Amino acid sequence: MLKCLNVNNLSVIKSVTLDFTDGLNIITGETGAGKSLIIQALKLLLGERFSRDMARNPDVKVSVEGVFDVSSLDFDDLTAEEFDIEDEIIVKRIIDPSGKNRAFVNGHIATLAQLKNVLGRVIDFHGQHDHQHLLNAGNHIKYLDALVDEKLKTEYGELYVRYRKLTDEINKLKENYAETVRNKEIFEFQLNEIKEMSIDIENDSELENRISFLSNLENIKKSLSASLEFLSEGEYNALDMLNNALKEISGVLHHYQELERTHGRLQDIYYELDDCVNVLSHMFYEQAEDSGELDSLINRKVKLDNLLKKYGATFEDVLSFADNLENKLDNLTFDENRIEKLETERAQLIEKLKGAANRLNMARRKTAKNLGKEVENILHSLELKDAVFDIAVESVNEIDASAGANVEFFISSNKGFKPAPLKKVASGGELSRIMLALKEVFSDVDDTPALVFDEIDTGISGVTARKVAEKLYKLSLRKQLFVITHLPVVASKGNQHIHISKKTDNDTTYTEINVLAEEEKKSVLATMIAGEITPHALKQAEELMRQEGD
């Protein structure tokens, strides 16, 4: 419950501190006095968005602080430890003039999402157009399940958790299998790409030289032919001329013995030259032009260069990469039988889930029927004599957290009209009573300790207003209620009455908030009844106050 609220610089509120009681806290005031600002302050504590035009003085920070008794609630261990939550929570939110937000829970810095998470357990808001939980059809199954046998929910929940874990494991194994298959295909492709080239490090290293030779073979043969022409085949060639020189010298050696050494050297040159001619001749005649070989070698070099780009800077690197691929392929293993075993286990589990879901949904339908009647009876007591309240429980053949069930509340407040979804109900007065009926039914299972009703009694009067007031009082015996109302019969039921009025001082408007004593309460009720304090209105107010708690 909310024990204390401090608000500073919010709209027409300059500064106020309010202490609240358990039970029914009534908030009244004239139109425009700022009744809803207390609600707005609480919503800021729940992390609602702040608009700069909400600041009374834009040059001064806005601050809201609330003290909450949470001794009746159990928070998850992580949240309780993070914010030192035991029996009390102190929540503070500060917005400076630049718009920067700071939030604290028990002195610890908190995000706005964390504020909403923590205080969402403590307080719930219900306005004429803001019935957060009950108007959201997605929450209806939660309310219904709060009344369903816990064993049935536990049975299905445990089976569903096992099913999810098993499904996740199967999916993971299938993903791993698919990845293994993809890797195997990639590894095999890469290995085949390397192996089909049959890399010969020694020969392939000379490939570029061979390509260069074949590319220039015509020029090479042309040069060899010309060389042979000069050396041995021409009309005037080196060998013939050298041979003639040797003959000339040989004819005079016996006359000039000093020529023998030179003659011997020339002979050596002749034999060396002749040998060179033989080599060149052999080179010339053995080289047959083969354009096919050149094309083949160029194609091989392109492929080898591609391998070098992909798998390594050298042929040694590429071959080493291939060895690693073979090792990886040898180690790629997968137990397909494991998937088959788990899928068989899951199929058996699905049958159990179907049975558990059927039992749970049967219990839901039975509970829904009883609950519908209970809500109807409350609506009838709230002067909706012809109201019909149905709870539709539809189940589909689907495995999900809710056992394939869709639950939605339907209402018809007028005879002859088919019940329609609760969220489509248009009348504010009818919707207020529907909300009260649902809140009364679910108050024992909804652990939110504090409820805020912002003028939900709009559009009702007379007997209906009195019945609504009685329901609010009855609900306040189990929860702390904050009710903004314009109806004196509702206001008279309060354990504490807070009255808000608008004042003007030196051309400045401000809000005055007072917790009323008994006589002050009587005067405010009289004004609500007659618009002014008259003896008759005071008498009516006394009568309403005497009926408090009836």
C-alpha positions in Angstrom: 0.0 0.0 0.0 1.0 3.6 -0.4 1.9 5.2 2.9 3.2 8.6 1.9 3.5 10.8 -1.3 5.6 13.9 -1.7 5.1 16.0 -4.9 7.1 19.2 -5.9 6.6 21.6 -8.8 4.1 19.5 -10.7 1.5 21.5 -12.6 -0.5 23.6 -10.1 1.1 21.8 -7.2 4.0 23.7 -5.7 4.8 21.3 -2.9 2.7 18.8 -0.9 3.2 15.8 1.3 0.3 13.4 1.9 0.0 10.4 4.3 -2.5 7.8 3.3 -4.4 5.2 5.2 -5.3 1.7 4.3 -8.9 1.1 3.1 -10.7 3.7 1.1 -8.9 7.0 0.3 -11.3 9.5 -1.3 -10.1 12.4 -3.4 -12.5 15.2 -4.3 -12.3 18.7 -5.6 -13.8 21.1 -8.1 -13.2 20.7 -11.8 -9.7 22.0 -12.7 -8.5 22.0 -9.1 -6.0 19.2 -9.8 -7.6 16.0 -8.5 -5.9 13.9 -11.2 -2.5 15.4 -10.4 -2.1 12.9 -7.5 -2.8 10.1 -10.0 -0.4 11.7 -12.4 2.3 11.8 -9.7 1.8 8.1 -9.0 2.0 7.3 -12.7 5.3 9.2 -12.9 6.6 6.9 -10.2 5.6 4.0 -12.4 7.8 5.3 -15.2 5.2 7.1 -17.3 6.5 9.6 -19.8 7.0 13.2 -18.5 6.1 16.2 -20.5 7.9 19.5 -19.8 4.7 21.4 -19.7 3.8 19.4 -16.6 6.4 21.5 -14.6 4.8 24.3 -12.6 8.1 26.3 -12.8 10.1 25.2 -15.9 13.3 26.4 -14.2 12.9 24.2 -11.2 13.2 20.4 -11.0 10.1 18.3 -10.6 10.2 15.6 -8.0 7.9 12.9 -6.8 8.6 10.5 -4.0 6.4 7.6 -2.6 6.8 5.3 0.3 5.1 1.9 -0.1 4.5 -1.0 2.3 5.2 -4.2 0.3 5.2 -6.6 3.2 2.4 -8.6 1.5 4.3 -9.1 -1.8 7.0 -11.5 -2.8 9.5 -10.1 -5.4 11.8 -12.2 -7.3 15.2 -12.7 -5.7 17.1 -10.7 -8.3 14.8 -7.6 -8.0 14.7 -7.9 -4.2 18.5 -8.1 -3.9 19.2 -5.3 -6.5 17.0 -2.8 -4.7 17.2 -4.1 -1.1 13.5 -4.8 -1.0 12.2 -6.1 2.3 8.9 -4.7 3.8 9.1 -1.1 2.4 10.0 0.6 -0.9 10.9 4.2 -1.3 10.6 5.4 -4.9 11.8 8.7 -6.1 11.8 10.3 -9.5 13.5 13.7 -10.4 13.2 15.6 -13.7 15.5 18.6 -13.9 14.8 21.7 -16.1 16.7 20.2 -19.0 14.4 17.2 -19.0 16.9 14.7 -17.7 15.4 11.9 -15.6 16.7 10.3 -12.5 14.9 7.5 -10.7 15.7 5.7 -7.5 14.3 2.7 -5.7 15.5 2.5 -2.0 18.3 4.8 -2.9 19.5 2.7 -5.8 19.5 4.1 -9.3 16.8 2.6 -11.5 15.6 2.8 -15.1 12.0 3.8 -15.9 11.4 0.2 -17.0 12.6 -1.0 -13.6 10.2 1.5 -11.9 7.4 0.0 -13.9 8.4 -3.5 -13.1 8.7 -2.9 -9.4 5.7 -0.7 -8.8 3.5 -2.5 -11.3 3.3 -5.2 -8.6 2.2 -2.6 -6.0 -0.4 -0.4 -7.6 -2.9 -0.6 -10.5 -4.8 2.1 -12.2 -8.4 2.0 -13.4 -9.9 5.0 -15.1 -12.9 5.5 -17.3 -10.7 4.7 -20.4 -7.7 3.1 -18.7 -8.7 -0.3 -17.5 -5.3 -1.7 -18.2 -5.4 -5.3 -17.3 -9.0 -6.3 -17.5 -9.7 -4.7 -20.9 -6.8 -6.5 -22.4 -8.1 -9.8 -23.7 -4.6 -11.2 -23.5 -4.8 -11.0 -19.7 -8.2 -12.7 -19.4 -6.7 -16.2 -19.3 -4.5 -15.1 -16.3 -7.5 -14.1 -14.3 -9.4 -17.2 -15.2 -6.5 -19.5 -14.4 -6.2 -17.9 -10.9 -9.4 -19.8 -10.1 -8.4 -23.1 -11.8 -7.1 -26.1 -9.9 -3.4 -25.5 -9.4 -2.5 -29.2 -10.0 -3.8 -29.1 -13.5 -1.9 -26.0 -14.3 1.3 -27.4 -12.8 0.9 -30.7 -14.6 0.6 -29.0 -18.0 3.3 -26.4 -17.2 5.9 -29.1 -16.2 5.1 -31.1 -19.4 5.3 -28.0 -21.5 8.7 -27.0 -20.0 10.0 -30.5 -20.9 8.5 -30.2 -24.4 10.2 -26.8 -25.0 13.6 -28.1 -23.7 13.3 -31.3 -25.8 12.2 -29.3 -28.9 15.1 -26.8 -28.4 17.5 -29.7 -28.1 16.2 -31.4 -31.3 16.3 -28.1 -33.2 19.9 -27.5 -32.0 20.9 -31.0 -33.1 19.3 -30.5 -36.5 21.1 -27.1 -36.9 24.3 -28.8 -35.9 23.6 -31.6 -38.4 22.8 -29.1 -41.1 26.0 -27.2 -40.3 28.0 -30.5 -40.3 26.6 -31.4 -43.8 27.3 -27.9 -45.0 30.9 -28.1 -43.7 31.4 -31.5 -45.1 30.3 -30.3 -48.6 32.5 -27.3 -48.3 35.5 -29.3 -47.1 35.1 -31.9 -49.8 34.8 -29.3 -52.5 37.9 -27.5 -51.3 39.8 -30.8 -51.0 38.8 -31.9 -54.5 39.6 -28.5 -55.9 43.2 -28.9 -54.6 43.6 -32.6 -55.4 42.4 -32.4 -58.9 45.4 -30.1 -59.7 47.9 -32.8 -58.5 50.4 -30.2 -57.5 54.0 -31.0 -58.3 56.0 -28.4 -56.4 59.2 -28.7 -58.5 57.5 -28.7 -61.9 54.8 -26.2 -61.1 57.3 -23.8 -59.6 58.9 -23.7 -63.1 55.6 -23.3 -64.9 55.9 -19.6 -65.4 59.3 -20.0 -67.1 58.0 -22.7 -69.4 55.0 -20.5 -70.4 57.5 -17.7 -71.1 59.6 -20.0 -73.2 56.6 -21.3 -75.3 55.2 -17.8 -75.7 58.5 -16.7 -77.3 59.4 -19.9 -79.2 59.1 -18.4 -82.6 61.6 -15.6 -81.7 63.9 -18.2 -80.1 63.9 -20.4 -83.2 64.5 -17.4 -85.4 67.5 -16.4 -83.3 68.9 -20.0 -83.3 68.5 -20.2 -87.1 70.3 -16.9 -87.6 73.1 -18.1 -85.2 73.6 -21.3 -87.0 73.7 -19.4 -90.3 76.6 -17.3 -88.9 78.4 -20.2 -87.3 78.1 -23.1 -89.7 75.5 -23.0 -92.4 76.0 -19.7 -94.2 78.2 -19.3 -97.3 80.6 -17.6 -95.2 80.5 -19.0 -91.7 82.6 -19.1 -88.6 83.5 -22.8 -88.6 84.6 -22.7 -92.2 86.6 -19.6 -91.8 88.2 -20.9 -88.6 89.0 -24.2 -90.3 90.6 -22.4 -93.2 92.7 -20.4 -90.7 93.9 -23.6 -89.0 94.9 -25.0 -92.4 96.9 -22.0 -93.3 98.7 -22.1 -90.0 99.3 -25.8 -90.2 101.2 -25.3 -93.5 103.8 -23.1 -91.9 104.1 -24.7 -88.4 107.4 -26.5 -89.4 108.8 -23.1 -90.4 107.5 -21.2 -87.4 107.3 -23.4 -84.3 106.1 -20.6 -82.1 102.7 -20.8 -83.8 102.0 -24.3 -82.3 100.6 -22.9 -79.1 98.3 -20.5 -80.9 97.4 -23.3 -83.4 96.4 -25.5 -80.4 94.3 -22.8 -78.9 92.5 -22.2 -82.2 91.9 -25.9 -82.5 90.3 -26.0 -79.1 88.2 -23.0 -80.1 87.2 -24.8 -83.3 86.1 -28.0 -81.4 84.2 -25.9 -78.8 82.5 -23.9 -81.5 81.6 -27.1 -83.3 80.1 -28.5 -80.1 78.2 -25.2 -79.6 76.9 -25.5 -83.2 75.7 -29.1 -82.5 73.9 -28.0 -79.3 72.3 -25.0 -81.1 71.3 -27.2 -84.0 69.8 -29.8 -81.6 67.9 -27.0 -79.8 66.6 -25.7 -83.1 65.4 -28.9 -84.5 64.0 -30.5 -81.3 61.5 -27.5 -80.6 58.3 -28.3 -82.3 55.6 -25.6 -82.0 52.6 -26.8 -80.0 50.0 -24.2 -79.3 48.0 -26.7 -77.3 50.7 -27.1 -74.7 50.9 -23.4 -74.2 47.1 -23.1 -73.7 47.1 -26.0 -71.3 49.9 -24.6 -69.2 48.3 -21.1 -69.1 45.1 -22.7 -68.0 46.9 -24.7 -65.3 48.7 -21.6 -64.0 45.4 -19.7 -63.7 43.9 -22.5 -61.6 47.1 -22.8 -59.5 47.1 -19.0 -58.9 43.4 -19.3 -57.8 44.4 -22.0 -55.3 47.2 -19.8 -54.0 44.7 -16.9 -53.4 42.3 -19.2 -51.5 44.5 -21.5 -49.5 48.0 -20.3 -49.1 50.8 -18.1 -50.3 52.9 -21.1 -51.5 52.3 -24.5 -52.9 53.5 -26.0 -49.6 50.8 -23.9 -47.8 48.1 -25.2 -50.2 49.1 -28.9 -49.7 49.2 -28.3 -45.9 45.7 -26.9 -46.1 44.6 -30.0 -48.0 46.0 -32.2 -45.2 44.0 -30.2 -42.6 40.9 -30.6 -44.7 41.4 -34.4 -44.7 41.8 -34.4 -40.9 38.6 -32.3 -40.5 36.6 -34.7 -42.7 37.9 -37.6 -40.7 36.7 -36.0 -37.5 33.2 -34.9 -38.8 30.9 -37.2 -36.9 27.1 -36.9 -36.2 24.8 -39.3 -34.4 21.6 -39.2 -36.5 20.2 -41.8 -34.1 20.1 -39.2 -31.4 17.7 -37.1 -33.3 15.4 -40.1 -34.0 15.4 -41.0 -30.4 14.6 -37.5 -29.2 11.8 -37.1 -31.8 10.3 -40.4 -30.6 10.5 -39.1 -27.0 8.9 -35.8 -28.1 6.0 -37.6 -29.9 5.2 -39.5 -26.7 5.4 -36.2 -24.7 3.0 -34.5 -27.1 0.4 -37.2 -26.4 0.8 -36.5 -22.7 0.6 -32.8 -23.3 -2.6 -33.2 -25.3 -4.2 -35.1 -22.4 -3.0 -32.5 -19.9 -4.3 -29.7 -22.1 -7.6 -31.3 -22.5 -8.0 -31.7 -18.7 -6.9 -28.2 -18.1 -9.2 -26.6 -20.7 -12.2 -28.7 -19.4 -11.5 -27.2 -16.0 -11.2 -23.8 -17.5 -14.6 -24.1 -19.1 -16.2 -25.2 -15.9 -14.6 -22.4 -14.0 -15.5 -19.9 -16.7 -19.2 -20.9 -16.4 -19.2 -20.5 -12.6 -17.3 -17.3 -12.8 -19.6 -15.9 -15.4 -22.6 -16.5 -13.1 -20.8 -14.9 -10.2 -20.0 -11.7 -12.1 -23.5 -11.6 -13.5 -24.9 -11.7 -9.9 -22.7 -8.8 -8.9 -23.7 -6.8 -12.0 -27.3 -7.4 -11.2 -26.8 -6.1 -7.7 -25.2 -3.0 -9.3 -28.5 -2.2 -11.1 -27.5 -4.0 -14.4 -30.5 -6.2 -14.0 -30.3 -7.7 -17.6 -26.6 -8.1 -17.8 -25.2 -11.3 -19.2 -21.5 -12.1 -18.7 -19.9 -14.9 -20.7 -16.3 -16.2 -20.6 -15.4 -17.8 -23.9 -12.8 -20.5 -23.7 -11.7 -21.6 -27.1 -8.9 -24.2 -27.6 -7.0 -25.0 -30.7 -4.8 -28.0 -31.5 -1.7 -26.1 -30.8 1.0 -26.7 -28.2 1.8 -23.4 -26.4 2.2 -22.1 -22.9 -1.5 -21.6 -22.5 -2.4 -25.2 -23.6 -3.8 -23.8 -26.9 -6.5 -21.9 -25.1 -7.9 -18.4 -25.9 -9.9 -16.8 -23.2 -12.0 -13.6 -23.6 -14.7 -11.9 -21.5 -18.0 -11.0 -23.2 -20.7 -8.7 -21.8 -24.2 -7.7 -22.7 -25.9 -5.2 -20.4 -29.2 -5.0 -22.3 -31.8 -7.6 -22.9 -31.9 -9.0 -26.4 -28.3 -8.1 -27.2 -25.7 -10.7 -27.9 -22.7 -10.5 -25.5 -19.8 -8.7 -27.1 -16.1 -8.5 -26.2 -15.5 -6.6 -23.0 -13.1 -4.2 -24.7 -16.0 -3.0 -27.0 -18.3 -1.9 -24.2 -18.9 1.8 -24.8 -20.9 3.1 -21.8 -18.7 4.6 -19.1 -21.2 3.9 -16.4 -21.7 0.3 -17.4 -18.0 -0.2 -17.8 -17.4 1.2 -14.3 -19.7 -1.4 -12.8 -18.2 -4.2 -14.9 -14.8 -3.2 -13.6 -16.0 -3.2 -10.0 -17.7 -6.6 -10.4 -14.5 -8.1 -11.9 -12.3 -6.5 -9.3 -14.5 -7.9 -6.5 -14.4 -11.4 -7.9 -10.7 -11.4 -8.5 -9.6 -9.4 -5.5 -8.7 -12.6 -3.6 -6.4 -13.8 -6.4 -5.0 -10.5 -7.7 -2.2 -9.7 -5.3 -1.9 -6.0 -6.3 -2.4 -4.3 -2.9 -3.4 -0.8 -4.1 -6.0 0.2 -6.7 -6.6 3.6 -8.2 -10.1 4.5 -9.6 -10.1 7.7 -11.5 -13.7 8.9 -11.8 -15.0 5.5 -12.8 -18.3 6.5 -11.3 -19.0 8.9 -14.2 -22.4 8.4 -15.7 -24.1 6.9 -12.7 -26.4 8.2 -10.0 -29.2 7.4 -7.6 -29.5 3.7 -6.6 -26.7 2.7 -8.9 -24.3 5.2 -7.3 -25.1 3.9 -3.9 -24.5 0.3 -5.0 -21.2 1.3 -6.5 -20.2 3.1 -3.3 -21.0 -0.1 -1.3 -18.9 -2.2 -3.7 -16.0 0.2 -3.4 -16.2 0.1 0.4 -16.4 -3.7 0.4 -13.4 -3.9 -1.9 -11.4 -1.5 0.3 -11.7 -4.0 3.2 -9.2 -6.2 1.2 -7.2 -3.6 -0.7 -6.1 0.0 -0.4 -8.2 2.1 -2.7 -7.7 5.6 -4.1 -11.0 6.9 -5.6 -11.4 10.2 -7.4 -15.1 10.9 -7.3 -17.7 13.5 -7.9 -20.5 11.5 -6.1 -21.2 12.4 -2.5 -22.5 8.9 -1.8 -19.1 7.4 -2.9 -17.1 10.1 -1.0 -19.0 9.4 2.2 -17.6 5.9 2.4 -14.0 7.0 2.7 -11.7 6.0 5.6 -9.8 9.2 4.6 -11.0 12.1 2.6 -8.6 14.3 0.7 -10.1 17.5 -0.8 -8.3 19.6 -3.4 -9.1 23.2 -4.1 -7.7 25.8 -6.5 -6.5 29.1 -4.9 -5.2 32.3 -6.4 -2.6 34.5 -4.7 -1.0 37.5 -6.3 -2.1 36.4 -9.8 -0.6 33.0 -9.1 -2.8 29.9 -9.1 -1.9 27.0 -6.8 -3.5 23.9 -5.4 -4.4 23.5 -1.8 -4.7 19.9 -0.6 -6.3 19.0 2.8 -7.0 15.8 4.6 -10.5 16.5 6.0 -11.6 16.1 9.6 -15.1 15.0 10.3 -16.7 18.5 10.2 -14.7 19.5 7.2 -15.8 16.3 5.4 -19.5 17.1 6.2 -19.1 20.5 4.7 -17.5 19.2 1.5 -20.2 16.5 1.1 -22.9 19.1 1.6 -21.3 21.2 -1.2 -21.1 18.2 -3.4 -24.8 17.5 -2.8 -26.2 21.0 -3.2 -23.4 23.1 -4.7 -23.3 25.1 -1.5 -23.5 24.5 2.2 -27.2 24.6 3.3 -28.9 23.2 6.4 -30.6 20.6 4.2 -27.4 19.6 2.5 -25.6 19.3 5.8 -28.4 17.0 7.0 -28.0 14.8 4.0 -24.3 14.7 4.4 -24.7 13.6 8.1 -27.1 10.9 6.9 -24.5 9.7 4.3 -21.8 9.7 6.9 -23.9 7.6 9.3 -24.4 5.0 6.6 -20.6 4.7 6.1 -19.6 1.1 5.8 -23.1 -0.2 5.5 
